[in-house]
Amino acid sequence: MKILQFIVLFLLCSGSVSALTVFEVEVENGNSYSISHYPAQGKALLLWLPSEFGLGNGYQSFAQDLADKGINLWVLDLHESLMMPPGRDSLDKISLTDILQIVHAAGDKGFTELYLSGSSRGATLALEIGYQWQVEQPKDDLIKGLILFSPQLVEGRTVPGLRPPMVEISAHSNLPVYLIQPEYSTKYAHRRQILEQLQSGGSAVFAHYLSAIQDGFQSRSKGDLTARDLQTRAELAHILRNAVTLLRASAPAPFKAMRGPAKSINDAAPGETQKRFELHPHSGDPVPPPLKLPDMTASMIDLTQLKGTVVLVNFWATWCGPCVREIPSLSRLVDKLEGKPFRVLAININEPKSEIRRFLEQFNVNFDIVLDADGQAVRDWNVYAYPSNFVIDRSGAIRYVYRGALEWDDKDIVNVIESMF
């Protein structure tokens, strides 16, 4: 392997024992990767990978604290290094070979323990790196484990009502995993499935669930976070230090490759796109799963009792930006269809009534808010993204679905729904 070149760009003194160093690693194909190093006294290194939407700046608030606790931190800025825009499929462009050379560089620098951390689709990248390291270096246990934030383990783009396949790597890695899952996340309702999927490859998984915390709290700007989010981020260095301690003591069973060489991330097929104002015919079972839930007044709403009515079932949460944006158009749709056999059931996921009431004070909502307090409906209906929408015809069959937000009073949408009366 070509000798990697380390170039110190600048030194930022902070008044603490250690100082931030930014350097570049040049790999064999000529790519150069920017890494921010928060140095510690020990030989343990946490390699911090971005999500598909980039690093954010939240890590800066706990990086030095983590170093003070004896964990070196390398923050790898993939998007800036490769001059690629953040986005859902951005990590598809990453070469595993490049990142593995960076892992080699860590070993060359004298680190004896390396822990990979990734969030969302960056967690899949971390799993791929760890697995491929074991394939190529079966006698080298430099990589001790993974710390994953809200891992996105589904393959491709999800479709409401259909259970998506899981990414292959999620069932093959046997490295120990520390799973950090905030409650206000599309993945929280599926936390058991995620846990079992990671365990299926032989991994020991330590699950840490964060009540009433937003997804991405570790990377978002302060202005996007609640006081509780910020407090949890202030405690993150301590959480990560404990995670390292657990992973260090949880060496995996002897490794056995369970598949061929890992497919390069940049060979993955790009996700499908959807037109903005077009409902999609449902391709799954037309019979809706059970839906019998209380509304805000504790009255039970049973979907089976609504035959003869066109029903729009909308899964949403107050912390979901696209969900919030479409609420006014849902009310306008109800107004446009006044007098017609039409009803909206907006299924709120796992939020307390008091919080929902405060949120709804800013909207003139004229449709039913229904409470899925434990996420069971989300699992029954195979919902993996919010908002997810199902249009039920008057016979009680699912006719159309849509993943994402819509302008529900758009004329094309209204025409489709009116054709069902």
N, C-alpha and C positions, 0 to 999 in steps of 0.2 A: 504493500500500500504506500502511496506517495506520502512523504512527510507532510503533515498538516502545518500550515503557517498560522501563527498567532500574532495578531497585530494589535497592540494596545492603542486605542484611539484617544481616550482621555481618562482622567482619574478625578472622581468627585469626592472630596473629603467631607465627612459628615460630623466630625467631632467624636465619633465612636471609635471603638478599637479597630474595626475594619472599614474599608471604603469600597464603593462601587467601582468596578472596572468593566469597561466595555471593550470587547475584542472581537476579532473575526476569525472564523475557521474556514480555510479554503480546502475543498475536497477534490478528489481526483478528476472529476469532470469539469473542474474550473469554477463551479458555483462557490460563492462565498456567503457564509452565514454569520449574522450578527448575534452576539451573545452578551447579555449583561450578567456579570458575576458579582454576587454579594458574598464575599469570602468569610469563612468561619475557620476555626482552629482545627476541626476534625477532618476526617477523610470520607465523610458521608456527603453525597451530592444529590440534590433534588433537581432534576431536569424538567423545567416548566414549559409545557407546550401550549400553543394557542388553540382556541377553538376555531371553527371554520370562519368565525367573524372577527378573528384577531385576538390580540392579547388584552386589550383594554389597559387601564393604568392602575387597577385596584391592587395588583401585586406589590406596588411600591409601598403601600401602607403597612405591609407585614414582612417584607423581604428582609429588612435589617434586623427585625426582631427574631426572625427565623435564624439568621446568621449568628446572632448573639446566643441562640440556644444550641449552637454547635452544628448546624446543618448548612452546608454551602448551597447556594441557589444559582443555577444557570437558567436564565430566561431566554429562550430561543425565539427570536422574532422571524418567523417563517415568511410572513406576508411582506414585511419591509425588505428582507434579504433578497427575495425573489421578485420584488416589485409587482406583486399580484394583488388585486383587490380582494377584500374579504367578501365572503358569500357562501351560500350553502354548499357548493361543490368545490370551494377553493382548495381544500386539502387533497382533492383528487390529483392535484398536480405535483404533490410532494414525492420525491424519490426516497424509498426506504433505504437504499444504498447510501445516500448522502447522510441520513440521520444516523445510520449505524456507524459511519466513519466518525461522526461527532461523539458517539458513545466510546469508540476506540480512543479518541482524543482524551476523553475524561480519564480513562484508564492510564494513558500515557502521562497524564498530569499527576498521577499518584493517588487518585481516588480509589478506594477499595469497596465502596458501597454506592450504588446508583439506584435512585427511585424515580420512576417516570410518572409525571402528573399531566393529565389532560382532561378537558371538559367537552361535553357534547360529542361532536365528531372527532375532536382532538383526542378523546378517550379511545376511539377505535384505532387511531394512529398509534397511540401508546401501546395498545395491545399488540398491534402488528410488529412494532419495533421489538418489544420484549420477546415475542414468540420467535421472530426471525433471528434474534441474537442467540437464543437457545439452540436453534437449528444449526447456525454457523459456528457457534462457540460452545459446544455441549459441555466442555470441561471448565468453562469460565463462568463463575457465578457473580460477576460484577453487578448485574441487574438483580436486585433483591426483591422488587415488588413494584406495584402500581398504586397510585392515588388518583381515583377517578371521580370527577364532579359530574353528576347528571349525565352519565354516558348515553349517547345516542347509538343504540345497538341495532336499530331496524335497518333493513336493506332498502335503499331507494326511497322513493316518495310514497308516503302512506296514503291510502284511500279510505275514507270513512266507511265503516262497516266490514272491512276486510282485515284479517289479521296478517300483518306483513311478515315476511321471513326475517330472521335475525342475521346480521353479518356473520360470515363463517368463522372469523377469528374469535368471536365471543364464546365459542364452544370448544376452542382448542388450546388456549393458553392455560397453563397451570401455575403461573406465577401468583403469589398471594396478592389480594386486592383490598384496599381500604376504600370503600364506597361512601361518598358524601352526597346525600340527596336532599336538597331543599324541598319543602312542602309545596311552595308555589311554583310548580313546574309541571309541564305536560307529562313528564315521566314519573311523577310521584305515584299516580294511581296504578302504575305498572311496576312498582318497585319490587314486588315479589317475583314477577317474571324476570326482571333484570337480574335479581340476586340469583335465582335458580339457573339462569342462562350462563352466568359467569362461573357458577359452581360446577356446571356440567363438564367443563374441561379439566376439572381437578383442582381448581383454585380454592384456597381458603379465602373467604370473603368476610370482611368486617364491615357491617352496615352502620352508618352514622346518619340518622335522619334528623333534619333541622326543622323544627316546628315554626310555621309562620314566617319563613325566610324565602326570599325571592331567588329564583334560578339566576345564576350569573352574579350573585352578590360578591364573589371574589374578584370580579373583573370590571364591573360597571363603575361609571362615574358616581361620585358622592350624591349628586343631585337627583339621581334615579333611585336612590335607596332610602329605606326607612331608618329610623333610629335603631330599630332592632337589627336590621341588616348590617348596619355599620358596627354595632356592638359585636355581632358574630364575626365580622371581618377582623375586628380588633383582636379577637380571640383565635384567629386562624393559625397564627404561628404556633400557638400551644397545641391546637388540634393536629397540625401537621407533624409536630415533634412527637406526639403520642402515636400517630399513625406510623411513623418511621420505626418507633420502638416495637410496635406490634408486628410489622412486616419483617423486621430484622429477626424476630424470634419465630417466624413462621416459614422456614425454608420449604420450598415445594418438594413434592415427591420426585424421585428420579425422572428426568425428562425423557419423553418418548414422542417423537414427531408423529402427529396424527393426520397429517396431510402433506402434500407436496410443498415445494417452495412457495412462500407467500406471494400472492399476486401483488405486483407493484401497485401502490395506491393510485398512481397516475394512469393505470390501465382501467380503473373503474368506469363504468358507464355513467354518463351524466344523468341527473334526475330529469324526469319528465316535467314539462311545463304545462300550465293550465291557462286557458283564456279567462279573462277577468269576469265577464258577465255571461257565463254559460254554465248552467247546471248540467251535471254529468249523469247519464242513466246508470242506475245501480246494477252492478254485475254480480252481486252476491245473492244470498238467500233473501227473497222478498219479504219473508215473514219477520217482522221486527222482534228483537229480543224483548224480554219482559221490561216493562217500565211502569212502576207503581211507586210514586214518591210523593212526599208532602210539599205543598207550596208554602209561601211565606206566612200564611195564616194557619198552618198545620192541617189544612184540608188535603186529603189524599187525591191525587190525580192518577187515574189508571188509563193508559193508552188504549187498552182493549175496549173501554167504554166510549171511545170517540169515533167509532166507525160511522161513516156518513159525513165526516168532516175531513177536509184536507188539513194535515197537521205538519207544521215545520218544527222539527226537533233540533234545537240549537244548543251545543255544548260550549260553555263559556266560563270565564273567571274574571274578576275585577282587575287582576294583575296582568291580564293578557291584552296588550295594546290593540291588536286587530279586532279582538272581541268588542272592546270599548268603542272603537271607531264605527262599528256597524250597528250599534244599538239604535241610534236615531233613525236609520233607514228601516229597521225592523218595525219601529212604531209607525213610520210613514206607510209601510206596506199594509199593516193592519188597518190603518185609516182608509187606504185605497180599496181594500176588500171588505169594507164595512157592509154588513147585511148578507155576505156570502158565508157559506159553511167553511170557515177557515179559522185556524187557531195556531198560535205560536207557543211552544213550550221551551223556555230558555232554561236549560239544566245547568245550574251553578255547581261547580265542583269543589266540595270540601271547604267551604268558607262559612263562618258564623253569620247568623241572621243579622246581628248588629252591624257587622261590617258591610254586608250587602245593602242594608237600609241606608247607611250613611252614603254609600257610593251612589245609590239610585236617586238621592235627593237632587242630583244635578241633571237628571233626565226626566222626561215626561213619558214614562214607560206605560204602555197600554196592553201588555201581554203578560202571560203567566211566568213567574219566576219559580222554578222547581228546584229542590235541594237534593243533591247527590252527596250526602254527608260523608260517606265512606268510600266513594269512588267506584262502587260496585257497578253502577250503570255505565261508567266509562269503560270498564273491563268487559261487561256484557256486550256492549255495542262496538267493541274494537275501535275505540277512539284513541289516537296517538298524537293528535295535534289539536290545538284550540285556535279559533273556533272550528268545529266540525258540524256539518249540517245534513239532515236527512229530511226529505219531503215524502210524507206518507199520503197515499191517495185515499179516496173515500171508502175503498174496500178494505183498508188497513194494511196495504202492501207498500213497502219502500219502493219508490219510483225513481227518485233522484238523490244524489249526494253532492256535497261540495266541501272541500278542505280549504279553509281560509275564510277571509272576510269578503263580503259582497256589499254592493249598494242594492239592497233588497227591493227598493222601489224603482229600479231601472226597468224600462218598458219591456225589455226582452224577458227579464225574470217574471214580471207581472203577467206577461202573456202566457208563459209556461204554466204558471200556477192557475190562471183562469181557465186554461184548457182542461184542467182536471175537475172542474165543477160539473 
